[in-house]
């Protein structure tokens, strides 16, 4: 997949050289009020939400900063902050995340942009926005430009994260882009709106497909040739070194001097695209400052986007997740399926939130054979997702004797993960999978036909939360033991010597 996989791995492990990135953009507070709805108010036809908890996080350009920090890069924030509770809260979150606020300008006459969402279950009931709507006074803009220019000496890259809240204006862009480029600092823009001329002279820009279509005047029904021409024309008109268009499930398109390239989407499951653009621009910037080949930088950004859209909610990328995703992508381009128990429990919750029924089965699966494959395929048919609990090497020896397993646990896990019927594999070291079942809470528990339902470990537990036990007939004459016995005999059926 990567042209220089060793360089990509080294970049991730070295935290992309630890080079500082300056992010100029609209800093926001994302607040969430979580609760339950059980009735309608007698005062008005609106749901009554019983508040359970409150959470806050950095939003807008703040999410770009969190993605950079998650990848291990030092980051500096530049933008407007109100002289209010939201501004103080935003400052505390920046500090807690290890992000410098040296480029921030506090305004007494403008509130900190705050989005408060009321959520019940996985449904957003209401959003309240607190923000300034008019342009910032000239004095405030001048202070911001001065603050940004004062931080350029320490920056290896400059990101403009535009959410159209008054920070990334034409005046600000025209003051800082030429100066950054004069100093040899790459400028990466996540645009907003459809007039991209203010970003002219940047290194690159990452509009989404809809923004690109409107900005270039593409009309419905355009063909591939028209799309390519529009991208090339926009890149040349703005004087960009290259242009990146994020196209959702169609992947990423890259336009540069050589032409254009397509990088197909890598996410196998898309749960939530929120924040994916922030992850793309952060990952792309990290690759640029680390000196990766442009194609590999694009591929890495694509992998990072595939990680975050596979999670619910706006979730910044973490270097360990990116490292694992790169490793899994390189393994026969296979999606990641092998998980730790705690991580898998979260994934199962997300599956269930989408209405999926989760099936669980377990075993040693040593020397995978047609009986195993048939059992797993039929188990998968009992629901929407199949999770396989796999005995570790130690527990296999305890169950089967000192000569087993024939295949080590890591290889057994990857072979299982390669089956289309299997959605997740998790190792367990205990004598039985009871503890694992209790933590994962599957809807269906499957065992082979050599068990009675009353003998299935965890059966009563699964039934206690409304699940069921399914017994699937075995394929006669197929077992690992029989395969091993056969391998020890010659063609005449006699035991081989030694």
Secondary structure, 3 states (H helix, E strand, C coil): CCCCHHHHHHHHHCHHHHCCEEEEECEEEEEEEEEEEEEECCCCCCEEEEEEEEEEEEEEHHHHHHHHHHCCCCEEEEEEEECCHHHHHHHHHHHHCCCEEEEEEEECCCCCCEEEEEEECCEEEEEEEECCCCCCCHHHHHHHHHHHHHHHHHCCEEEEECCCCCCCCHHHHHHHHHHHHHCCCEEEEECCCCCHHHHCCCCEECCEHHHHHHHHCCCCCCCHHHHHHHHHHHHHHHCCCEEEEECHHHCEEEEECCEEEEECCCCCCCCCCCCHHHHHHHHHHHHHHCCCCHHHHHHHHHHHHHHHCCCCCCCCCCHHHHHHHHHHHHCCCCCCCEECHHHHHHHHHHHHHCCCCEEEEEECCCCCCHHHHHHHHHHHCCCCEEEEEEECHHHHHHHHCCCCCCCCHHHHHHHHHCCCCCCEEEEECCCCCHHHHHHHCCCEEEEECCCCHHHCCCHHHHHHCCCEEEEECCCCCCCHHHHHHHHCECCCCCECCC
